Amino acid sequence: MLRLIKHQITNNKFLINGDIRYGAVDELLLNHRDKNQYLGSAYKILEDGKVSFSVQGDLVSSYIWRGFYQTGASFQPTLSLGVGNFSLTAWGSTDFQGANSTSMPAAKEIDLTAAYTFGSAGPTLSVASLWWAGQGSCRYFNFKSHETDHHFEAGLAYTLPIEKLPLSITWNFMFAGQDKDENGNQNYSSYVELNFPFTVKGVDLNATCGVLPYDAGITTYGGDVNSGFAVTNVALKATKDIKITDSFSLPIFTQAIWNPRMEDAHLVLGISLRP
């Protein structure tokens, strides 16, 4: 089961699948709702006034979403357009197994996100379509409630305007689509995440804690994930630019992730490619 946490740009924030990431708009947008987990970020390659355009690709050793394993080594491209405080972002993920999968459809995800940040330091409101049905499903444009493979999600993110305490909180709420309970009714699953970025000896770090505040949809995270409140994502991410030449550096990141609810753990290595 493959899924999305996805992207977008607004001032200093970069949303991906409802996850916040930070960085300067004219540089690295340090990923994930956060300054989040610098899961991947976007690099501005064109700016005209308040309009910015960015592209990036991440290579990861495994794709983990909100503490849940999605698939193995994957390539994850991002394309973003920002106009003032508004942004549109397309984010995808495809594993290296590709069309050679024999047991099940190859993992493929496409997430589209629209976001708006209120003021220069206000909250960010986002709406996203998350689609991870896999290669060959051929049902992307089916939006019927009980047939669609899309998960439609709204998000609200806010970062404390305190320089020494840049704690961010994001609440994501699935309001339509495939997120259903065991009776086929809309489940309205939520995911809440706290992120705290900091730096130690030149290495950018980000601590994350994510929870499911109540029962999740039966197909959203796979299986019987929780029967009420559940901690699913405790992580620490480290990001560092490796200097290749005087004019080119390669961002590399490692993230340790624990999912207490599923009694699972992951260690992910990734690199970011950008113009």
Helices and strands as residue ranges (DSSP letters): E 9-10, E 13-16, E 19-23, E 29-30, E 43-48, E 51-60, E 63-65, E 68-71, E 74-83, E 86-95, G 98-100, E 108-117, E 124-131, E 150-159, E 168-177, E 190-200, E 203-212, E 230-245, E 248-259, E 264-273
